[in-house]
Amino acid sequence: MIVLFTDYGLEGPYIGQVEAVLHQLAPREKVINLLADAPRQNPKACAYLLAALTRNFPAGTIFFCVVDPGVGSFRDRPVALNIDQSWYVGPDNGLFDIVTRRGKQAECREITWRRAGMSASFHGRDLYAPICAMIASGNPLAMARADWRDRHHWPDDLDEVIYIDHFGNCMTGIGAGKASKDLILKTGRKEIAYAATFSDAPEGELFWYINSCDLVEIAVNRGNAREAAGLSIGSRIAFA
């Protein structure tokens, strides 16, 4: 299957245009829209989110990953990474730093193919979608082997909010292994205690827990943590 991870949003034509190209060029492949509201133009937050959301997919999955604030410039080379027998296709702007670091095996290829008449502003449709289709067909001829390098050397755990869902729950880049239930989470002037799940916290109260992606998340039982704690993407947090 081909799995989409983008900051395109659900409104507008962008996801539909990518899916149309994939259906035309790889009609036998199932296309899954995993996430369309990744933090906009934010490869750093998205690097942690991508690693968390894709870890349980089977080998052979092709991930179409486009969060590309530099689209059109080619200052970030387009790459396809084979990580533990799955492919990650997108711009080399830091988006793949964490998932590559956590993989057991990784091979990098630079995408050399360019479509005739390719737009300057929609490489997702005109470059990365066709490459995903080529990989699915077993014909990745438009790529050259390349050295891989970690672009930014970001930490293994990121003490920041990396995603906010439509409930207002705030996912962080802190993994479960760094979190102890007796610790207090601090953000701004708020001190937040642990609860195992929503029903264990009093209604309307902030709490932190380990979410289904094994990341620390801040929530409110029947409320909105983003509003209650004044959080946004990139808000700093720390354990006391």
HUZIVEN-V878485 format. One record per run of one state. SS is the DSSP state (a for helix, b for strand, c for the rest). FROM is the first residue (numbers start at 0). TO is the last residue. If there is no record, write none. Layout:
ss->SS from->FROM to->TO
ss->SS from->FROM to->TO
This chain:
ss->c from->0 to->0
ss->b from->1 to->5
ss->c from->6 to->12
ss->a from->13 to->24
ss->c from->25 to->29
ss->b from->30 to->34
ss->c from->35 to->41
ss->a from->42 to->52
ss->c from->53 to->60
ss->b from->61 to->65
ss->c from->66 to->76
ss->b from->77 to->82
ss->c from->83 to->84
ss->b from->85 to->90
ss->c from->91 to->95
ss->a from->96 to->101
ss->c from->102 to->104
ss->b from->105 to->110
ss->c from->111 to->121
ss->a from->122 to->135
ss->c from->136 to->141
ss->b from->142 to->145
ss->c from->146 to->156
ss->b from->157 to->163
ss->c from->164 to->168
ss->b from->169 to->174
ss->a from->175 to->177
ss->c from->178 to->183
ss->b from->184 to->186
ss->c from->187 to->188
ss->b from->189 to->191
ss->c from->192 to->192
ss->b from->193 to->193
ss->c from->194 to->196
ss->a from->197 to->199
ss->c from->200 to->204
ss->b from->205 to->209
ss->c from->210 to->213
ss->b from->214 to->219
ss->c from->220 to->223
ss->a from->224 to->228
ss->c from->229 to->234
ss->b from->235 to->235
ss->c from->236 to->236
ss->b from->237 to->238
ss->c from->239 to->239
